[in-house]
Amino acid sequence: MMTQSLLQWLLFIHILLVYMTLPCVAKVPAVIIFGDSTVDTGNNNYIQTLAKSNFKPYGRDLQGGNSTGRFSNGRLAVDFISEAFGLPKLVPAYLDPSYDMKEFSTGVCFASAATGYDNATSDVFSVIPLWKEVDYFKEYQTKLKDFQGETLAQETLTQALYIISIGTNDFIENYYTMPSGRSTEYNVPEYEDFIVGIAKQFLTSLYNLGARKINLTGLPPMGCLPLERSKRLLSLGNCNDDYNKVASDFNVKLKGMMDVLNRDLVNVTIVYGDIYGILMDVIQNPDIYGFEDVAVGCCGTGVIEMSYLCNSRSLSCSDADKYAFWDSIHPTEKLNKVIADKMMNTTLHVFL
């Protein structure tokens, strides 16, 4: 007869074997992305808009020079973040028909270049508004449950990392550009409050849809983007300090709102992605990061070119790694890698 201890040991082995055969979900099984051109991996390729980048020289350093619709010469920060979590090196765009749910189950991007929190911002270039990105996410949830089954899909959605990068266009494309737009309704502090209110509603909606691990990126020092520098001829292309102050003030309000949600919502972790601090450090200390030029982009003159103005006829630099910016607004692949590494080491490490 078998002893009681042997029976207990055999029972333990049986339970262990059963457990090993159960579906396993990684600590972060997927990255789910919302936002604008800083994180759009190709959705705008499939809508009628001028805000596109699915042509040369965009993507020239990406897997044989494929122009995927990323606004860079290569990978975006979210691609590097995905890889850092052991997930695919490229996050697929939801509207790209070449991908299926197997690929979308580990990462999906709903972002749309030129969009913003404000619906009026998305109207400028007829791109996907933020509310529509959420609608696509709801559609994705249904498809994921059909693909993975209810239990595993719910676990994936709960444990996924949600990355949001949006807001710059609300100011430089909308508020400061459209003469009969929001600037006639709000002063700058009021518009900041208006946008923060939308951001709060958006985060709450994601939470109600199951998001529990969220990274929300603030505004960059938008006065130091090459496009904004080029408008300051009398100051020899220096940063627009007024725009930078708006970005900084907005970020303070955004972080305050996030603190409230972290306090009031149950079992959620919302972390702040400090893109302002990261970019300002690069701009003020380019040598530390190996950049030779942080004032202009690699494409063309580097001060006005973006989207269709950055094209195959543009005389681009030979080595984009020497530049912080690829076009007049968007980072090079090298800067995107810096951004991803900094965020992994400062905020996103809590999800590892």
HELIX and SHEET records of a PDB file:
HELIX    1   1 GLN A    4  THR A   21  1                                  18    
HELIX    2   2 ASN A   43  TYR A   46  5                                   4    
HELIX    3   3 ALA A   77  ALA A   84  1                                   8    
HELIX    4   4 MET A  101  PHE A  104  1                                   4    
HELIX    5   5 ASN A  119  VAL A  124  1                                   6    
HELIX    6   6 LEU A  130  GLN A  148  1                                  19    
HELIX    7   7 GLU A  150  GLN A  159  1                                  10    
HELIX    8   8 THR A  168  ASN A  169  1                                   2    
HELIX    9   9 ASP A  170  TYR A  175  3                                   6    
HELIX   10  10 ARG A  182  THR A  184  5                                   3    
HELIX   11  11 VAL A  188  ASN A  208  1                                  21    
HELIX   12  12 MET A  222  CYS A  224  5                                   3    
HELIX   13  13 PRO A  226  SER A  230  1                                   5    
HELIX   14  14 LEU A  233  SER A  235  5                                   3    
HELIX   15  15 ASP A  241  ASP A  264  1                                  24    
HELIX   16  16 ILE A  275  GLN A  284  1                                  10    
HELIX   17  17 PRO A  286  TYR A  289  1                                   4    
HELIX   18  18 SER A  307  LEU A  309  5                                   3    
HELIX   19  19 ALA A  320  LYS A  322  5                                   3    
HELIX   20  20 GLU A  333  THR A  346  1                                  14    
HELIX   21  21 LEU A  348  PHE A  351  5                                   4    
SHEET    1   A 5 GLY A 107  CYS A 109  0                                        
SHEET    2   A 5 VAL A  31  GLY A  35  1                                        
SHEET    3   A 5 LEU A 161  SER A 165  1                                        
SHEET    4   A 5 LYS A 213  THR A 217  1                                        
SHEET    5   A 5 THR A 269  GLY A 273  1                                        
SHEET    1   B 2 ASP A 293  GLY A 297  0                                        
SHEET    2   B 2 TYR A 323  PHE A 325  1                                        
END                                                                             
